[in-house]
Amino acid sequence: MDQEWVAILLLGVAGFLVGGVYSTWRNDSRGLAVGFGIAALVAIGGAVAWLM
């Protein structure tokens, strides 16, 4: 049960980062959006790895 909280937290961070990707992409800051996207993918990958 305690380990699931870490995965949920990582997925929450990933969701926050995806929102940052959307926001920065619309404001024509493509480089920062790509950076946020990579960080979101790492957070999602970490959550999946944590659950396995």
C-alpha positions as CSV (number, residue, x, y, z in Angstrom):
1,M,0.0,0.0,0.0
2,D,2.8,2.5,0.8
3,Q,4.6,1.9,-2.5
4,E,1.5,2.7,-4.4
5,W,1.5,6.3,-3.1
6,V,4.9,6.9,-4.8
7,A,3.5,5.8,-8.1
8,I,0.4,7.9,-7.7
9,L,2.6,10.9,-6.8
10,L,4.7,10.3,-9.9
11,L,1.6,10.1,-12.1
12,G,0.4,13.4,-10.6
13,V,3.7,15.1,-11.3
14,A,3.5,13.7,-14.9
15,G,0.0,15.2,-15.3
16,F,1.2,18.5,-14.0
17,L,4.1,18.4,-16.5
18,V,1.8,17.5,-19.4
19,G,-0.2,20.6,-18.6
20,G,3.0,22.5,-18.7
21,V,3.8,21.1,-22.1
22,Y,0.4,22.2,-23.4
23,S,0.7,25.7,-21.9
24,T,4.3,26.3,-23.1
25,W,3.6,24.9,-26.6
26,R,0.7,27.3,-27.1
27,N,2.9,30.2,-26.0
28,D,5.5,29.3,-28.7
29,S,8.1,28.1,-26.2
30,R,8.8,24.9,-28.0
31,G,12.2,24.0,-26.4
32,L,10.8,24.2,-22.9
33,A,7.7,22.2,-23.9
34,V,9.9,19.5,-25.2
35,G,11.9,19.5,-21.9
36,F,8.6,19.2,-20.0
37,G,7.5,16.4,-22.2
38,I,10.7,14.4,-21.6
39,A,10.3,15.0,-17.9
40,A,6.7,13.8,-18.1
41,L,7.7,10.6,-19.9
42,V,10.4,10.0,-17.3
43,A,7.9,10.4,-14.5
44,I,5.4,8.1,-16.2
45,G,8.1,5.5,-16.8
46,G,9.2,5.8,-13.1
47,A,5.6,5.2,-11.9
48,V,5.2,2.1,-14.1
49,A,8.6,0.8,-13.0
50,W,7.8,1.5,-9.4
51,L,4.6,-0.6,-9.7
52,M,6.4,-3.5,-11.3
